């Protein structure tokens, strides 16, 4: 499960799909300019959100980080 943590205050959130209630998987998206962005996505076959991606949540004014384990 993708668990995002704020580097400033240590608040953490878990990411799950609201449609099928399965944990989102953390991955990296490569943009056209070659830079990367951490995202979470639903990989459940047949889910309306399958392969949809969300960017990391924000806390304390910055993106929360998620370990790429």
HUSUL-V144618 format. One record per residue. N is the residue number from 1. RES is the residue in one letter. PHI is phi in degrees with one decimal (999 if undefined). Layout:
BEGIN
((N RES PHI) (N RES PHI))
END
This chain:
BEGIN
((1 X 999) (2 X -76.1) (3 X -113.9) (4 X -95.9) (5 X -128.9) (6 X -80.5) (7 X -70.2) (8 X -87.6) (9 X -118.2) (10 X 68.7) (11 X -64.6) (12 X -127.5) (13 X -135.9) (14 X -99.4) (15 X -109.0) (16 X -129.8) (17 X -75.1) (18 X -72.8) (19 X -82.5) (20 X -112.5) (21 X 61.6) (22 X -100.3) (23 X -61.9) (24 X -78.1) (25 X -103.6) (26 X -81.0) (27 X -151.5) (28 X -118.6) (29 X -105.3) (30 X -97.6) (31 X -81.4) (32 X -56.2) (33 X -84.2) (34 X 92.6) (35 X -74.8) (36 X -119.3) (37 X -134.2) (38 X -74.2) (39 X -138.2) (40 X -119.2) (41 X -145.0) (42 X -88.2) (43 X -112.3) (44 X -74.2) (45 X -60.8) (46 X 88.6) (47 X -72.0) (48 X -60.8) (49 X -98.6) (50 X -53.2) (51 X 69.2) (52 X -69.1) (53 X -129.3) (54 X -124.6) (55 X -76.9) (56 X -59.0) (57 X -70.0) (58 X -114.8) (59 X -150.9) (60 X 54.6) (61 X 81.5) (62 X -134.7) (63 X -63.9) (64 X -78.5) (65 X -103.3) (66 X -135.9) (67 X -67.4) (68 X -95.6) (69 X -77.9))
END
